[in-house]
Amino acid sequence: MRIASHIFLTFLANVIVNLPVAGQDPSVGRQIFLDSSLVSETTLERTFHFPEYHEGNPVVKADRPWELNAMGDPYAAPFSGGVWYDEDAGIFKMWYSAGGGKKYGLVTCYAESKDGVSWTKPKLDVIHGTNIVDTLEQDCVSVILDKGECDPSKRYKMLSVVFNSPGSVSMKLKYSADGIHWSGTKASSGELYDRCSAYCDPFRGEYVLSLKTMKDRKRARAKISGKDIEEIVSLSHRIFSDDDKYIRYWFGAESDDPRNPDFPSIEPQIYNHDAIAYEGLLLGFFTVWQGPENKDCDRLEIQKRNEVLIGYSKDGFNWTRECKRPFIGVDKDIRAWNAGNVQSTCGTPVIVGDSLYFYVSGRYNSKPEHDSNFSTGLATLRRDGFVSYDAGQSEGTLTTNLVHVSGKYLFVNIDEGRQGILTAEILDSLGNPIPGLTKEECLPLRGSNSTCAMLSWKSGKDLSSLAGKTVSIRFFLRNASIYSFWTTDSTAGHSGGYTAGGGPGLDRSGMDI
């Protein structure tokens, strides 16, 4: 990945400044409590939170002739695809798979939105009068809005898993300057399994291909990554062992992943994996397949059960998945738009004010065609709201592990309700409160519900004297929940973290500065 922006170089400098001791991973941007290793000790209760579906779902569905498949069944949803916020244009952009009508197989279409809820399908000139932007018959496609790319003609990258012949697929790479008019194929893989995806890892300056593989006859993932996206596409192929020179076996399902309540004997498998940079972590979205197989779906006239679980990585390879409740799941109502086959989308979450927007695909049951009835839904979550530490009427504490100070000011994401209160103190490397930054001198936050609240002390002292030093932070809470904390030189609370999906008001490089 070629990063020309001085802003991104500043981000990399922050990574170096924030390197923690004892071999821990970099502390960059907002420190979200999805990462349990941030906490040294606490008396608070840890709670996982889950996005809520938008009441007006689906936000995109098939309503054009070319979005129906050859059988006339609806199909309009990202299969990874992409939903990104383009700060230059000031709009949300979506690339999704559509049925292709009687003329094409699955095609790639484009839609846009001013608010992320109401979407329009512009009439474009690629296939005159439609919003089709690519006609390669694909199984799935990943579209990357590469905000670190210095070549404008390659700002958008499309990686399509396309059919060469029945049962045979490979990945094709194309570029675009506008996300609408695409180049010819610039790189092509060897034979692959279906349902592969791609993303950027800005922390390591690499592109990553998340490749489907089979391990003990179960769906799993393999990884190839590198700075040259054309090279890694060209080197990709099916693997049948763990010792390929370029491709590494990655992970499969875990024993406590959820099972289909209607088919409890079916062992879960990993159907797909997408990821995105969020503040200082890679957020991973794990589509867990719970059966049944396609032939049984057709016979029973149902959709297979795929649900999205969440995890995170600090090194780009190893993933932590503590919560095994679906992060974005299926609906119990078999008539719902998301009754089955819920899958993640490239580019999300998008940050919209105090909320995170997640886009997913879902399928409903109405016909025996298990691979149709596809539409797009929106789910929202509080910004940083993956995990909270909660205090009741009695005061509780949370003490962080040692972190490097990289800014003058301490910010928190806090919900205190009407009766809540939060104070904090800064501890030196030996665990002693630092004069001027003690609990007693902290100006309490009272009744605040803010995703970006600054703490201060009566002494007027800030954290500038601690720059480069290792400290821990002890928070004191009553009737409150804390979701994240960070230090910054910005009085507005800009974290300096990487927010790849973007959002209104964020910097065009993807950084919160």
Sequence and secondary structure as in RCSB ss.txt:
>XXXX:A:sequence
MRIASHIFLTFLANVIVNLPVAGQDPSVGRQIFLDSSLVSETTLERTFHFPEYHEGNPVVKADRPWELNAMGDPY
AAPFSGGVWYDEDAGIFKMWYSAGGGKKYGLVTCYAESKDGVSWTKPKLDVIHGTNIVDTLEQDCVSVILDKGEC
DPSKRYKMLSVVFNSPGSVSMKLKYSADGIHWSGTKASSGELYDRCSAYCDPFRGEYVLSLKTMKDRKRARAKIS
GKDIEEIVSLSHRIFSDDDKYIRYWFGAESDDPRNPDFPSIEPQIYNHDAIAYEGLLLGFFTVWQGPENKDCDRL
EIQKRNEVLIGYSKDGFNWTRECKRPFIGVDKDIRAWNAGNVQSTCGTPVIVGDSLYFYVSGRYNSKPEHDSNFS
TGLATLRRDGFVSYDAGQSEGTLTTNLVHVSGKYLFVNIDEGRQGILTAEILDSLGNPIPGLTKEECLPLRGSNS
TCAMLSWKSGKDLSSLAGKTVSIRFFLRNASIYSFWTTDSTAGHSGGYTAGGGPGLDRSGMDI
>XXXX:A:secstr
     HHHHHHHHHHHHT  STT     S EETTSGGGEEEESSEEEE   EE TT  SB   SGGGB TTS BB
EEEEEEEEEEETTTTEEEEEEEE  TTT SSEEEEEEESSSSSEE   BTTTTTB EEE   EEEEEEEE TT S
 GGGSEEEEEEEEEETTEEEEEEEEESSSSSB    EE SSB S  EEEEETTTTEEEEEEEEEETTEEEEEEEE
ES HHHHHHH    SSS  SS EEEE   TTS   TTSTTS  EEEEEEEEEEETEEEEEEEEE    HHHHHHH
T    EEEEEEEESSSS  B    S SB   SSTTSTTSEEEE BTT  EEETTEEEEEEEEE  SSS TT  EE
EEEEEEETTTTEEEEE SS EEEEE  EE  SSEEEEEEE TTT EEEEEEE TTS B TTSSTTTEE EES EE
EEEEEEETT   SGGGTT EEEEEEEEESEEEEEEEEES TT     EETT  TTS TTSB  
